[in-house]
Amino acid sequence: MSDPSHVSLGLIGGAVAVLCCLVPLLLVSSGGVVLAALASYLGYVWIALPILVAGLAAYLLLRRAKLRNNRAERSH
């Protein structure tokens, strides 16, 4: 235990272990910071976005219903 190479090897291993555990946490937290900055920058776009998505969903549902009606009329 008094060999300095073992102590330095343990310290290097500990530093690598800390980095391996810390990097994913830093990536997730930096992603959260970027998302918060983006949300504050866009402001009122976040209000219009759900309305646009709901409108797109309604359009696609109506389109699919019309296609089904056309297929049903052709088969009879």
TILO-710813 format. One record per residue: x, y, z of N, C-alpha, C in turn. Coordinates in steps of 0.001 Angstrom, whole numbers. Example, Ala and Ser with C-alpha at 12.3 -4.5 7.8 and 13.67 -1.06 7.14 Angstrom:
<sites>
+---------+---------+---------+---------+---------+---------+---------+---------+---------+
|     nc1 |     nc2 |     nc3 |    cac1 |    cac2 |    cac3 |     cc1 |     cc2 |     cc3 |
+---------+---------+---------+---------+---------+---------+---------+---------+---------+
|   13190 |   -5690 |    7800 |   12300 |   -4500 |    7800 |   13200 |   -3300 |    7800 |
|   12850 |   -2250 |    7080 |   13670 |   -1060 |    7140 |   12900 |      30 |    7870 |
+---------+---------+---------+---------+---------+---------+---------+---------+---------+
</sites>
This chain:
<sites>
+---------+---------+---------+---------+---------+---------+---------+---------+---------+
|     nc1 |     nc2 |     nc3 |    cac1 |    cac2 |    cac3 |     cc1 |     cc2 |     cc3 |
+---------+---------+---------+---------+---------+---------+---------+---------+---------+
|     814 |   -1190 |       0 |       0 |       0 |       0 |     855 |    1250 |       0 |
|    2085 |    1120 |     363 |    2940 |    2297 |     420 |    3555 |    2624 |    -939 |
|    3287 |    1803 |   -1944 |    3823 |    2064 |   -3275 |    3061 |    3225 |   -3917 |
|    3747 |    4313 |   -4273 |    3065 |    5491 |   -4818 |    2384 |    5226 |   -6160 |
|    2840 |    4243 |   -6916 |    2215 |    3986 |   -8214 |     798 |    3448 |   -8034 |
|     561 |    2691 |   -6970 |    -781 |    2177 |   -6705 |   -1731 |    3305 |   -6319 |
|   -1232 |    4251 |   -5558 |   -2056 |    5377 |   -5137 |   -2409 |    6243 |   -6346 |
|   -1439 |    6518 |   -7190 |   -1712 |    7348 |   -8361 |   -2640 |    6622 |   -9340 |
|   -2482 |    5321 |   -9459 |   -3369 |    4543 |  -10319 |   -4797 |    4572 |   -9777 |
|   -4961 |    4510 |   -8487 |   -6281 |    4608 |   -7875 |   -6905 |    5977 |   -8070 |
|   -6101 |    7019 |   -7960 |   -6608 |    8368 |   -8176 |   -7035 |    8580 |   -9632 |
|   -6250 |    8064 |  -10561 |   -6604 |    8177 |  -11979 |   -7882 |    7397 |  -12270 |
|   -7993 |    6205 |  -11722 |   -9207 |    5408 |  -11902 |  -10429 |    6091 |  -11304 |
|  -10247 |    6694 |  -10141 |  -11355 |    7433 |   -9526 |  -11778 |    8629 |  -10360 |
|  -10809 |    9329 |  -10931 |  -11130 |   10473 |  -11780 |  -11873 |   10034 |  -13037 |
|  -11475 |    8933 |  -13620 |  -12165 |    8411 |  -14804 |  -13587 |    7997 |  -14446 |
|  -13764 |    7369 |  -13310 |  -15098 |    6953 |  -12879 |  -16006 |    8173 |  -12650 |
|  -15465 |    9218 |  -12060 |  -16247 |   10436 |  -11833 |  -16652 |   11058 |  -13163 |
|  -15722 |   11105 |  -14112 |  -16047 |   11663 |  -15422 |  -17105 |   10831 |  -16141 |
|  -17001 |    9514 |  -16046 |  -17976 |    8654 |  -16722 |  -19373 |    8812 |  -16126 |
|  -19474 |    9085 |  -14866 |  -20780 |    9275 |  -14244 |  -21282 |   10708 |  -14400 |
|  -20378 |   11648 |  -14524 |  -20756 |   13054 |  -14570 |  -21147 |   13521 |  -15968 |
|  -20536 |   12955 |  -17005 |  -20799 |   13413 |  -18370 |  -22267 |   13238 |  -18775 |
|  -22913 |   12098 |  -18529 |  -24335 |   12013 |  -18900 |  -25202 |   13025 |  -18157 |
|  -24905 |   13279 |  -16910 |  -25659 |   14284 |  -16162 |  -25455 |   15680 |  -16742 |
|  -24245 |   15991 |  -17155 |  -23980 |   17293 |  -17764 |  -24701 |   17434 |  -19101 |
|  -24736 |   16366 |  -19878 |  -25423 |   16424 |  -21166 |  -26922 |   16644 |  -20988 |
|  -27521 |   15931 |  -20037 |  -28957 |   16087 |  -19799 |  -29267 |   17479 |  -19276 |
|  -28469 |   17965 |  -18347 |  -28740 |   19298 |  -17796 |  -28490 |   20390 |  -18827 |
|  -27495 |   20224 |  -19681 |  -27265 |   21240 |  -20715 |  -28393 |   21216 |  -21735 |
|  -28956 |   20041 |  -22012 |  -30119 |   19971 |  -22897 |  -31310 |   20692 |  -22294 |
|  -31494 |   20569 |  -21001 |  -32575 |   21283 |  -20325 |  -32374 |   22788 |  -20360 |
|  -31154 |   23227 |  -20221 |  -30855 |   24655 |  -20275 |  -31124 |   25195 |  -21679 |
|  -30726 |   24443 |  -22684 |  -30969 |   24875 |  -24070 |  -32461 |   24926 |  -24357 |
|  -33208 |   23931 |  -23884 |  -34653 |   23924 |  -24110 |  -35326 |   25092 |  -23398 |
|  -34888 |   25411 |  -22201 |  -35454 |   26559 |  -21480 |  -35137 |   27868 |  -22196 |
|  -33928 |   28005 |  -22699 |  -33569 |   29213 |  -23434 |  -34383 |   29318 |  -24715 |
|  -34582 |   28192 |  -25393 |  -35379 |   28189 |  -26616 |  -36832 |   28546 |  -26318 |
|  -37365 |   28026 |  -25230 |  -38749 |   28311 |  -24866 |  -38928 |   29791 |  -24530 |
|  -38004 |   30384 |  -23835 |  -38134 |   31800 |  -23504 |  -37917 |   32673 |  -24733 |
|  -37109 |   32216 |  -25674 |  -36865 |   32993 |  -26882 |  -38083 |   32972 |  -27798 |
|  -38730 |   31817 |  -27923 |  -39858 |   31702 |  -28834 |  -41122 |   32367 |  -28304 |
|  -41281 |   32424 |  -27004 |  -42386 |   33148 |  -26390 |  -43759 |   32683 |  -26839 |
|  -44437 |   33505 |  -27621 |  -45830 |   33240 |  -27985 |  -45990 |   32110 |  -28996 |
|  -44926 |   31645 |  -29573 |  -45036 |   30516 |  -30502 |  -45556 |   29284 |  -29769 |
|  -45239 |   29164 |  -28497 |  -45689 |   27998 |  -27732 |  -47200 |   27993 |  -27559 |
|  -47839 |   29150 |  -27693 |  -49298 |   29205 |  -27607 |  -49913 |   28725 |  -28918 |
|  -49324 |   29110 |  -30035 |  -49872 |   28756 |  -31346 |  -49544 |   27322 |  -31751 |
|  -48499 |   26763 |  -31231 |  -48068 |   25430 |  -31647 |  -49120 |   24353 |  -31392 |
|  -49741 |   24251 |  -30226 |  -50780 |   23229 |  -30039 |  -51982 |   23424 |  -30963 |
|  -52308 |   24688 |  -31259 |  -53420 |   24953 |  -32166 |  -53083 |   24453 |  -33568 |
|  -51864 |   24685 |  -34011 |  -51444 |   24200 |  -35322 |  -51420 |   22681 |  -35381 |
|  -50955 |   22041 |  -34332 |  -50916 |   20580 |  -34307 |  -52327 |   20006 |  -34307 |
|  -53241 |   20608 |  -33547 |  -54629 |   20142 |  -33526 |  -55282 |   20345 |  -34889 |
|  -55007 |   21461 |  -35551 |  -55540 |   21697 |  -36885 |  -55019 |   20689 |  -37894 |
|  -53747 |   20366 |  -37817 |  -53161 |   19363 |  -38701 |  -53781 |   17991 |  -38464 |
|  -53990 |   17637 |  -37207 |  -54609 |   16348 |  -36883 |  -56040 |   16291 |  -37415 |
|  -56801 |   17373 |  -37262 |  -58172 |   17411 |  -37774 |  -58182 |   17288 |  -39293 |
|  -57285 |   17969 |  -39964 |  -57199 |   17892 |  -41421 |  -56901 |   16467 |  -41876 |
|  -55950 |   15824 |  -41231 |  -55591 |   14457 |  -41617 |  -56726 |   13480 |  -41340 |
|  -57451 |   13667 |  -40244 |  -58591 |   12790 |  -39954 |  -59707 |   12972 |  -40976 |
|  -60000 |   14210 |  -41371 |  -61017 |   14457 |  -42385 |  -60602 |   13887 |  -43739 |
|  -59350 |   14030 |  -44059 |  -58845 |   13485 |  -45321 |  -58970 |   11971 |  -45354 |
|  -58635 |   11325 |  -44249 |  -58736 |    9867 |  -44187 |  -60187 |    9424 |  -44279 |
|  -61103 |   10164 |  -43654 |  -62519 |    9823 |  -43727 |  -63037 |    9959 |  -45153 |
|  -62616 |   10995 |  -45874 |  -63037 |   11171 |  -47266 |  -62506 |   10040 |  -48143 |
|  -61265 |    9637 |  -47913 |  -60699 |    8524 |  -48689 |  -61460 |    7231 |  -48435 |
|  -61840 |    6989 |  -47205 |  -62616 |    5782 |  -46883 |  -63990 |    5820 |  -47535 |
|  -64619 |    6988 |  -47536 |  -65936 |    7123 |  -48193 |  -65821 |    6890 |  -49685 |
|  -64772 |    7403 |  -50319 |  -64587 |    7200 |  -51742 |  -64355 |    5727 |  -52059 |
|  -63606 |    5028 |  -51230 |  -63364 |    3605 |  -51457 |  -64636 |    2804 |  -51264 |
|  -65425 |    3198 |  -50273 |  -66688 |    2471 |  -50013 |  -67663 |    2667 |  -51170 |
|  -67712 |    3869 |  -51753 |  -68597 |    4137 |  -52885 |  -68146 |    3384 |  -54133 |
|  -66881 |    3223 |  -54350 |  -66361 |    2515 |  -55515 |  -66608 |    1014 |  -55417 |
|  -66582 |     482 |  -54228 |  -66741 |    -972 |  -54076 |  -68191 |   -1413 |  -54266 |
|  -69171 |    -513 |  -54162 |  -70580 |    -889 |  -54311 |  -71023 |    -700 |  -55688 |
+---------+---------+---------+---------+---------+---------+---------+---------+---------+
</sites>
